[in-house]
Amino acid sequence: FVKTIHNGIEYADMQMIGEIYGLLRDGAGKSAAEIGSIFGDWNKGRLNSYLIEISEKVLAARDPHGDGPMVDMILDQAGQKGTGKWSVIEAQQLGVPATAIEAAVAARVLSSMKSQRIAAEKVFGTAPGKIAADGAALKDLELALFAAKIGAYAQGFAVMSEASKEFGWSLPMPVIAKIWRAGCIIRSQFLDEITSAFTKDPNVPNLVVTPAFASMVKETDGSLRRVVAHASLAGLPIPALSSALSYFDTYRRGRGTANLIQAQRDFFGAHGFDRLDGKDFHHGPWGSGLNE
């Protein structure tokens, strides 16, 4: 189970890096070598990780059968063996939102629909706009990736935490983070922070509310918001990055909009609802819409 969730986080991490690559390639017109160099710089800082490291190397590699970048000759259809999908299924069954992982799995499915995407591009055209990618804008991309990464890892660990409670596994979260840090696909210095957070509070409901990660989210939130906004206006796809932002915004809002959903459910199916004042009257004055 732990390995499956590891792979789910891996899906999200890879997808987010791919989205940043897409923004730099399609939105800013940068070459594979230029993007690789940017990733190389990021790998020296807080984004230091195996996936960023190999992304730099992949983008620098040349096609042995031509004179261009190897990555530019690879068909854009991503395969999958099922662990990402299993992570999403388990998250849903446990009632834990794992939106970044879900977005990553869906993105791989969409990538396999190559002929449909080509046909759709003929109908709608290419992305209508461009984005900046130098100076402050480039820093925003770096911090946006870091912020979204926090969301993906927080979701993955939340799934494991809930499974541990549900099945009585007593999963040692600090140890899991430490093992992953020692050698796995998603290994990164970021996992040191996760180990520390769970060591201080093994029962924390979500990483994003720990002091260290809350501080990181506050620091990087603006960058993620700007990147998502600019990419959306430019028509550039960022399913995992935007899912991470929506996750943060939904999770930290004390008063959401599910009250309307509950009213709708009560209207058409008499499902009832809880009241804010605690009174026992649990149905609205509308009766059942389906029975009228």
C-alpha positions in Angstrom: 0.0 0.0 0.0 2.8 2.4 0.9 4.5 1.7 -2.4 1.3 2.3 -4.3 0.8 5.7 -2.6 4.5 6.4 -3.3 3.8 5.9 -7.0 0.7 8.0 -6.9 2.8 10.9 -5.5 5.3 10.1 -8.2 2.6 10.5 -10.9 1.7 14.0 -9.5 5.4 15.0 -9.1 6.2 14.0 -12.7 3.1 15.6 -14.1 3.8 18.9 -12.3 7.3 19.0 -13.6 5.9 18.2 -17.1 3.5 21.1 -16.8 6.3 23.5 -15.9 8.2 22.2 -18.9 5.2 22.8 -21.1 4.8 26.4 -19.8 8.5 27.1 -20.6 8.4 25.3 -24.0 5.0 26.4 -25.3 4.4 29.5 -23.3 7.9 31.0 -23.2 9.4 29.5 -26.3 12.4 28.1 -24.6 14.4 25.2 -26.0 14.9 21.8 -24.3 18.5 22.8 -23.4 17.4 26.1 -21.9 14.7 24.4 -19.8 17.2 21.7 -18.7 19.5 24.5 -17.5 16.7 26.1 -15.5 15.9 22.7 -13.9 19.6 22.4 -13.1 19.6 25.7 -11.3 16.5 24.7 -9.4 18.0 21.4 -8.4 20.6 23.3 -6.4 17.9 24.8 -4.2 14.8 23.7 -2.4 13.5 21.7 -5.4 16.6 19.4 -5.1 15.3 16.0 -6.1 15.9 12.9 -8.2 13.1 13.8 -10.7 14.4 17.4 -11.2 17.9 16.0 -11.6 17.0 13.5 -14.3 14.8 16.0 -16.0 17.8 18.2 -16.5 19.8 15.3 -17.9 16.9 14.2 -20.2 16.5 17.7 -21.6 20.2 18.0 -22.3 20.5 14.7 -24.2 20.8 14.8 -28.0 19.1 12.4 -30.4 21.7 9.9 -31.6 19.8 9.5 -34.9 19.5 13.3 -35.6 20.8 16.6 -34.5 18.2 17.8 -32.1 17.2 17.2 -28.5 16.2 13.6 -27.7 13.0 14.7 -25.8 11.7 16.5 -29.0 11.6 13.2 -30.8 9.6 11.3 -28.2 5.9 10.7 -28.8 3.8 12.6 -26.2 1.8 9.6 -25.0 2.6 8.6 -21.4 2.1 5.0 -20.3 1.0 3.7 -16.9 1.0 0.4 -15.1 -1.9 1.1 -12.7 -0.4 2.2 -9.4 -1.5 5.9 -9.9 -5.0 4.7 -10.6 -5.0 2.4 -7.6 -3.8 5.4 -5.4 -6.8 7.4 -6.6 -9.2 4.5 -6.0 -7.9 3.9 -2.5 -8.1 7.7 -1.7 -11.7 7.8 -2.9 -12.7 4.7 -0.9 -11.0 6.2 2.2 -12.7 9.5 1.7 -9.5 11.5 1.3 -9.1 14.1 -1.4 -6.1 13.4 -3.6 -6.8 15.9 -6.4 -3.2 16.3 -7.6 -2.8 12.6 -8.1 -6.2 12.4 -9.7 -5.2 15.1 -12.2 -2.0 13.4 -13.0 -3.7 10.1 -13.8 -6.3 11.9 -15.9 -3.5 13.7 -17.7 -1.9 10.5 -18.7 -5.2 9.2 -20.0 -5.6 12.4 -22.1 -2.0 12.0 -23.4 -3.0 8.6 -24.8 -5.8 10.3 -26.9 -3.3 11.6 -29.4 -5.4 11.5 -32.5 -8.3 13.2 -30.7 -6.1 15.9 -29.5 -4.7 16.6 -32.9 -8.3 16.8 -34.3 -9.3 19.1 -31.5 -6.4 21.4 -32.1 -7.6 21.8 -35.7 -10.9 22.9 -34.4 -9.7 25.3 -31.6 -6.2 26.2 -32.7 -3.1 26.3 -30.5 -2.8 28.1 -27.1 -3.8 31.8 -27.7 -1.2 33.4 -25.5 2.3 33.4 -24.1 3.8 33.7 -20.6 6.9 35.4 -19.3 9.8 33.3 -18.1 12.6 35.4 -16.9 13.4 37.3 -13.7 10.5 37.4 -11.3 8.3 35.2 -13.6 10.9 32.4 -13.6 11.1 32.6 -9.8 7.3 32.3 -9.7 7.5 29.1 -11.7 10.0 27.6 -9.3 8.0 28.5 -6.2 4.7 27.4 -7.9 6.2 24.0 -8.5 7.3 23.8 -4.9 3.9 24.8 -3.6 2.1 22.3 -5.8 4.6 19.6 -4.6 3.6 20.3 -1.0 -0.1 19.7 -2.0 0.7 16.4 -3.7 2.8 15.0 -0.9 0.3 16.2 1.8 -2.4 14.4 -0.1 -0.4 11.2 -0.4 0.5 11.1 3.3 -3.1 11.9 4.2 -4.2 8.8 2.3 -1.6 6.6 4.1 -2.6 8.1 7.5 -6.3 7.4 7.0 -5.5 3.9 5.8 -3.4 3.3 8.8 -6.3 4.3 11.1 -8.9 2.4 9.0 -6.9 -0.9 9.0 -5.0 -0.6 12.2 -1.6 -0.6 10.5 0.2 1.9 12.8 2.2 3.2 9.8 5.3 5.1 11.0 5.1 8.2 8.9 8.5 9.7 9.9 10.1 6.4 9.0 8.3 6.2 5.7 9.5 9.6 4.7 13.1 8.8 5.9 13.1 5.6 3.8 11.8 7.4 0.7 14.5 10.0 1.3 17.2 7.4 1.3 16.4 6.0 -2.1 13.3 6.1 -4.3 12.0 7.9 -7.4 10.5 10.7 -5.4 13.5 11.1 -3.1 14.2 14.8 -2.4 15.5 17.0 0.4 11.8 18.0 0.7 11.3 14.6 2.5 13.5 15.8 5.3 10.9 18.4 6.2 8.2 15.7 6.1 10.2 13.5 8.5 10.7 16.4 10.9 7.0 17.4 10.7 5.7 13.9 11.5 8.4 13.4 14.2 7.1 16.5 16.0 3.4 15.4 15.6 2.8 11.9 14.4 -1.0 12.5 14.4 -1.1 15.7 12.4 -4.2 15.5 10.1 -2.5 17.2 7.2 1.0 18.3 6.5 -0.1 21.7 5.2 -1.2 22.8 8.7 2.1 22.0 10.5 4.1 25.1 11.3 6.9 24.4 8.9 4.7 23.6 5.9 2.1 26.3 6.7 4.9 28.8 6.5 6.1 27.3 3.1 2.5 27.4 1.7 2.1 31.1 2.7 5.5 31.9 1.1 4.7 30.2 -2.2 1.0 30.6 -2.5 1.2 33.9 -4.5 3.5 32.3 -7.0 1.3 29.3 -7.6 -1.7 31.6 -8.0 0.0 33.8 -10.5 1.3 30.9 -12.6 -2.1 29.2 -12.7 -3.7 32.5 -13.7 -1.2 33.3 -16.4 -1.3 29.8 -17.8 -5.1 29.7 -17.8 -5.3 33.0 -19.6 -2.7 31.8 -22.2 -4.6 28.5 -22.7 -1.8 26.3 -21.5 -2.8 23.1 -19.7 -1.8 22.8 -16.0 -4.2 20.2 -14.6 -2.1 19.1 -11.6 -0.8 22.7 -10.7 -4.3 24.1 -10.8 -5.7 21.1 -8.8 -3.1 21.7 -6.1 -4.2 25.4 -5.9 -7.9 24.5 -5.7 -7.0 22.0 -3.0 -5.3 24.6 -0.9 -8.2 27.1 -1.4 -10.8 24.5 -0.5 -9.0 23.0 2.5 -8.3 26.3 4.2 -11.9 27.8 3.8 -13.9 27.2 7.0 -17.2 28.0 5.3 -17.6 26.2 2.0 -20.5 25.8 -0.4 -21.6 22.2 0.4 -24.6 23.7 2.2 -26.2 24.4 -1.2 -25.3 20.8 -2.3 -27.0 19.5 0.9 -30.1 21.7 0.1 -30.2 20.3 -3.4 -29.9 16.7 -2.2 -32.7 17.3 0.3 -34.9 18.9 -2.4 -34.7 16.1 -4.9 -34.2 13.1 -2.6 -35.1 14.2 1.0 -31.7 13.2 2.2 -31.8 15.7 5.1 -29.0 17.9 6.5 -27.4 19.1 9.7 -28.2 22.6 10.9 -25.7 25.2 12.1 -27.8 25.9 15.2 -28.0 22.2 16.1 -31.9 22.1 15.9 -33.5 18.8 15.1 -35.4 20.0 12.0 -33.3 18.4 9.2 -35.4 19.0 6.1 -36.1 22.2 4.1 -39.5 23.8 3.5 -39.5 22.8 -0.2 -40.6 19.1 0.1 -39.2 16.6 -2.5 -38.8 18.0 -6.0 -39.0 14.6 -7.6 -42.2 13.7 -5.9 -44.1 16.9 -6.9 
